[in-house]
């Protein structure tokens, strides 16, 4: 993984000063901030996925914004897996589960560092109810304590993670294109875009 992170850093350095590089850096910063906030959320509200679960990924293909797709493409290129990704895209059929899910891998997600926002937030964030107050529904596989009430969530604002809030923050990272496509529909374009930019620069 160290080599992959070095490759990621080289790519980001090469794209520095471009609009694409700026967007990728902004998404990375947002993800790092969310990771830290979610640690607080999970501790504060006794949220812990069972080790090796992955049930939320088993029948699901995430949809992504262009920026999330570009971020995922960054990771795939850094891992040297672009051709493998194109093969997976070509083999995808509607209704298939996410092709980055591997039931034989104990962590299941093979692109975990670059996973989309929905994958990061599902089951580990609150949403707003009809009254505009935070609400949290615990996953049925989560063995934690009873679900916190809106009042309990509001009592710990420093630990509260709201799904909609981070969706808006993600939108602010880019140029305004928030069209959502399934990963197989968006990813090839993103890989080609980053490779093309790198070819121009390097």
LUMMISE-678301 format. One record per residue (C-alpha): residue in one letter; x, y, z. Coordinates in nm, 4 decimals, decimal comma. Each point is the difference from the previous one (the first is absolute). Layout:
% residues N
(node 'A'; (X; Y; Z)),
...
This chain:
% residues 202
(node 'X'; (0,0000; 0,0000; 0,0000)),
(node 'X'; (0,2898; 0,2371; 0,0655)),
(node 'X'; (0,0978; -0,0192; -0,3680)),
(node 'X'; (-0,3590; 0,0737; -0,1051)),
(node 'X'; (-0,0137; 0,3070; 0,2259)),
(node 'X'; (0,3305; 0,1199; -0,1481)),
(node 'X'; (-0,1482; -0,0422; -0,3481)),
(node 'X'; (-0,3107; 0,1920; 0,1065)),
(node 'X'; (0,2178; 0,2806; 0,1336)),
(node 'X'; (0,1994; 0,0137; -0,3268)),
(node 'X'; (-0,3192; 0,0227; -0,2055)),
(node 'X'; (-0,1421; 0,2760; 0,2203)),
(node 'X'; (0,3319; 0,1868; -0,0210)),
(node 'X'; (0,0016; -0,0298; -0,3795)),
(node 'X'; (-0,3581; 0,1332; -0,0204)),
(node 'X'; (0,0672; 0,2840; 0,2440)),
(node 'X'; (-0,1146; 0,3322; -0,1451)),
(node 'X'; (-0,2635; -0,1573; -0,2269)),
(node 'X'; (-0,3730; 0,0100; 0,0712)),
(node 'X'; (-0,0013; -0,3811; 0,0161)),
(node 'X'; (0,2869; 0,0022; 0,2500)),
(node 'X'; (-0,1790; 0,2593; 0,2117)),
(node 'X'; (-0,3192; -0,2066; 0,0077)),
(node 'X'; (0,1838; -0,3205; 0,0898)),
(node 'X'; (0,1896; 0,1756; 0,2806)),
(node 'X'; (-0,3265; 0,1481; 0,1333)),
(node 'X'; (-0,1728; -0,3405; -0,0024)),
(node 'X'; (0,2973; -0,1583; 0,1797)),
(node 'X'; (-0,0118; 0,2719; 0,2669)),
(node 'X'; (-0,3757; -0,0515; 0,0451)),
(node 'X'; (0,0425; -0,3783; 0,0336)),
(node 'X'; (0,2741; 0,0422; 0,2618)),
(node 'X'; (-0,2198; 0,2407; 0,1959)),
(node 'X'; (-0,2972; -0,2386; -0,0244)),
(node 'X'; (0,2114; -0,2958; 0,1156)),
(node 'X'; (0,0969; 0,1889; 0,3159)),
(node 'X'; (-0,3571; 0,1183; 0,0649)),
(node 'X'; (-0,1386; -0,3506; -0,0480)),
(node 'X'; (0,2379; -0,1362; 0,2623)),
(node 'X'; (-0,1569; 0,2461; 0,2452)),
(node 'X'; (-0,3511; -0,0897; -0,1182)),
(node 'X'; (0,0553; -0,3732; 0,0385)),
(node 'X'; (0,1486; 0,0384; 0,3481)),
(node 'X'; (-0,2650; 0,2449; 0,1180)),
(node 'X'; (-0,2951; -0,2070; -0,1199)),
(node 'X'; (0,1376; -0,3530; 0,0437)),
(node 'X'; (0,0127; -0,0792; -0,3703)),
(node 'X'; (0,2218; -0,2877; -0,1141)),
(node 'X'; (-0,0495; -0,2226; -0,3000)),
(node 'X'; (0,0568; -0,3687; 0,0765)),
(node 'X'; (0,3475; -0,1015; -0,1111)),
(node 'X'; (0,0016; -0,1369; -0,3548)),
(node 'X'; (-0,3698; 0,0768; -0,0600)),
(node 'X'; (-0,0295; 0,1772; -0,3379)),
(node 'X'; (-0,3707; -0,0871; -0,0328)),
(node 'X'; (-0,0831; 0,3540; -0,1183)),
(node 'X'; (0,2241; -0,0556; -0,3067)),
(node 'X'; (-0,1283; -0,3418; -0,1044)),
(node 'X'; (-0,2874; 0,1151; -0,2242)),
(node 'X'; (0,0948; 0,3577; -0,0724)),
(node 'X'; (0,1714; 0,1969; -0,2752)),
(node 'X'; (0,0707; 0,3558; 0,1204)),
(node 'X'; (-0,0831; 0,3033; -0,2076)),
(node 'X'; (0,2579; 0,2782; -0,0007)),
(node 'X'; (0,0484; 0,3616; -0,0972)),
(node 'X'; (0,2692; 0,0794; -0,2614)),
(node 'X'; (0,2363; 0,1084; 0,2793)),
(node 'X'; (-0,0462; -0,3253; 0,1886)),
(node 'X'; (0,0596; -0,1915; -0,3212)),
(node 'X'; (0,3199; 0,2006; -0,0613)),
(node 'X'; (0,1132; -0,0714; 0,3561)),
(node 'X'; (-0,0662; -0,3715; -0,0497)),
(node 'X'; (0,1894; 0,0123; -0,3308)),
(node 'X'; (0,2933; 0,1645; 0,1799)),
(node 'X'; (0,0181; -0,2975; 0,2356)),
(node 'X'; (-0,0315; -0,2557; -0,2797)),
(node 'X'; (0,2790; 0,1644; -0,1999)),
(node 'X'; (0,2173; 0,0265; 0,3133)),
(node 'X'; (-0,0541; -0,3736; 0,0582)),
(node 'X'; (0,0858; -0,0796; -0,3640)),
(node 'X'; (-0,3430; -0,1571; -0,0546)),
(node 'X'; (-0,1399; 0,2064; -0,2888)),
(node 'X'; (-0,0174; -0,2896; -0,2494)),
(node 'X'; (-0,1617; -0,2229; 0,2613)),
(node 'X'; (-0,2589; 0,2731; 0,0647)),
(node 'X'; (-0,0831; 0,0249; -0,3713)),
(node 'X'; (-0,0501; -0,3780; -0,0109)),
(node 'X'; (-0,2387; 0,0235; 0,2956)),
(node 'X'; (-0,1889; 0,2861; -0,1667)),
(node 'X'; (-0,0375; -0,2021; -0,3215)),
(node 'X'; (-0,1240; -0,3049; 0,1927)),
(node 'X'; (-0,2509; 0,1942; 0,2119)),
(node 'X'; (-0,3691; -0,0751; -0,0487)),
(node 'X'; (-0,2884; 0,1976; 0,1592)),
(node 'X'; (-0,0813; -0,1470; 0,3390)),
(node 'X'; (0,3551; -0,1213; 0,0667)),
(node 'X'; (0,1485; 0,0823; 0,3399)),
(node 'X'; (0,2920; 0,2401; 0,0291)),
(node 'X'; (0,2961; -0,1541; -0,1778)),
(node 'X'; (0,2365; 0,1401; 0,2609)),
(node 'X'; (-0,1643; -0,2197; 0,2645)),
(node 'X'; (0,1994; -0,3139; 0,0732)),
(node 'X'; (-0,1616; -0,2464; 0,2445)),
(node 'X'; (0,3322; -0,1838; 0,0397)),
(node 'X'; (0,1841; 0,3125; 0,1144)),
(node 'X'; (-0,0518; 0,0559; 0,3758)),
(node 'X'; (-0,0539; 0,3723; -0,0648)),
(node 'X'; (-0,2207; -0,0707; -0,3045)),
(node 'X'; (0,0471; 0,3372; -0,1737)),
(node 'X'; (0,3049; -0,0120; -0,2273)),
(node 'X'; (-0,0036; 0,3802; -0,0512)),
(node 'X'; (-0,0735; 0,0910; 0,3617)),
(node 'X'; (0,2085; 0,3198; 0,0156)),
(node 'X'; (-0,1789; 0,1367; -0,3086)),
(node 'X'; (-0,3522; -0,1335; 0,0690)),
(node 'X'; (-0,2866; 0,2381; -0,0800)),
(node 'X'; (-0,1767; 0,2166; 0,2555)),
(node 'X'; (-0,3083; -0,2235; 0,0198)),
(node 'X'; (0,2233; -0,2937; 0,0982)),
(node 'X'; (0,1695; 0,2117; 0,2663)),
(node 'X'; (-0,3203; 0,1383; 0,1468)),
(node 'X'; (-0,2412; -0,2930; -0,0198)),
(node 'X'; (-0,0711; -0,1321; 0,3483)),
(node 'X'; (0,2509; 0,2368; 0,1609)),
(node 'X'; (-0,1737; 0,3358; -0,0279)),
(node 'X'; (-0,3274; 0,1649; 0,0912)),
(node 'X'; (-0,2530; 0,1493; -0,2389)),
(node 'X'; (-0,2617; 0,2703; 0,0476)),
(node 'X'; (-0,3569; -0,1028; 0,0814)),
(node 'X'; (-0,3168; 0,1776; -0,1174)),
(node 'X'; (0,0408; 0,2599; 0,2734)),
(node 'X'; (0,3567; 0,0761; -0,1103)),
(node 'X'; (0,1483; -0,1645; 0,3094)),
(node 'X'; (0,2760; -0,2630; -0,0061)),
(node 'X'; (-0,1129; -0,3630; 0,0011)),
(node 'X'; (0,2072; -0,3173; 0,0047)),
(node 'X'; (-0,1238; -0,3480; -0,0884)),
(node 'X'; (0,2366; -0,2730; 0,1068)),
(node 'X'; (0,0793; -0,2737; -0,2531)),
(node 'X'; (-0,1604; -0,3301; 0,0979)),
(node 'X'; (0,3461; -0,1613; 0,0142)),
(node 'X'; (0,1390; 0,2656; 0,2329)),
(node 'X'; (0,0138; -0,1403; 0,3549)),
(node 'X'; (0,0138; 0,3375; 0,1745)),
(node 'X'; (-0,2262; 0,1568; 0,2590)),
(node 'X'; (-0,3493; 0,1362; -0,0822)),
(node 'X'; (-0,0197; 0,2718; -0,2654)),
(node 'X'; (0,0634; 0,3507; 0,1312)),
(node 'X'; (-0,2916; 0,2417; -0,0069)),
(node 'X'; (0,0121; 0,3285; -0,1914)),
(node 'X'; (0,0615; 0,1789; 0,3298)),
(node 'X'; (0,2944; -0,2292; 0,0815)),
(node 'X'; (0,1479; 0,0569; -0,3461)),
(node 'X'; (-0,0437; 0,3773; 0,0314)),
(node 'X'; (0,1654; -0,0075; 0,3436)),
(node 'X'; (0,3310; -0,1025; -0,1627)),
(node 'X'; (0,0392; 0,2376; -0,2988)),
(node 'X'; (0,3776; -0,0495; -0,0167)),
(node 'X'; (-0,0519; -0,3712; -0,0679)),
(node 'X'; (-0,3082; 0,0243; -0,2213)),
(node 'X'; (0,0408; -0,1073; -0,3646)),
(node 'X'; (-0,2915; 0,0938; -0,2272)),
(node 'X'; (-0,0131; -0,1760; -0,3356)),
(node 'X'; (-0,1581; 0,2914; -0,1885)),
(node 'X'; (0,2540; 0,2464; 0,1364)),
(node 'X'; (0,2924; -0,1988; -0,1411)),
(node 'X'; (-0,1769; -0,0402; -0,3336)),
(node 'X'; (-0,0163; 0,3799; -0,0273)),
(node 'X'; (0,3638; 0,0317; 0,1061)),
(node 'X'; (0,0981; -0,2464; -0,2722)),
(node 'X'; (-0,1914; 0,2038; -0,2590)),
(node 'X'; (0,1950; 0,3103; 0,1098)),
(node 'X'; (0,3315; -0,1728; -0,0806)),
(node 'X'; (-0,0542; 0,0184; -0,3747)),
(node 'X'; (-0,1257; 0,1816; -0,3037)),
(node 'X'; (-0,3689; -0,0522; 0,0658)),
(node 'X'; (-0,0706; -0,3192; -0,1968)),
(node 'X'; (-0,1900; -0,2144; 0,2503)),
(node 'X'; (-0,1489; -0,2494; -0,2484)),
(node 'X'; (0,0043; -0,3454; 0,1584)),
(node 'X'; (0,0868; -0,3109; -0,1997)),
(node 'X'; (0,0646; -0,3587; 0,1006)),
(node 'X'; (0,3712; -0,0731; 0,0336)),
(node 'X'; (0,0157; -0,2080; -0,3236)),
(node 'X'; (-0,1515; 0,2904; -0,1954)),
(node 'X'; (0,2338; 0,2660; 0,1394)),
(node 'X'; (0,3316; -0,1640; 0,0802)),
(node 'X'; (0,1423; -0,0640; -0,3475)),
(node 'X'; (-0,0408; 0,3670; -0,0903)),
(node 'X'; (0,1785; 0,1029; 0,3204)),
(node 'X'; (0,2934; -0,2385; -0,0540)),
(node 'X'; (0,0407; 0,1278; -0,3569)),
(node 'X'; (-0,0184; 0,3631; 0,1186)),
(node 'X'; (0,2717; -0,0402; 0,2638)),
(node 'X'; (0,2261; -0,1992; -0,2326)),
(node 'X'; (-0,0452; 0,2615; -0,2742)),
(node 'X'; (0,0891; 0,2829; 0,2400)),
(node 'X'; (0,3066; -0,1875; 0,1225)),
(node 'X'; (0,1118; -0,0658; -0,3579)),
(node 'X'; (-0,0227; 0,3727; -0,0726)),
(node 'X'; (0,1912; 0,1008; 0,3113)),
(node 'X'; (0,2668; -0,2677; 0,0410)),
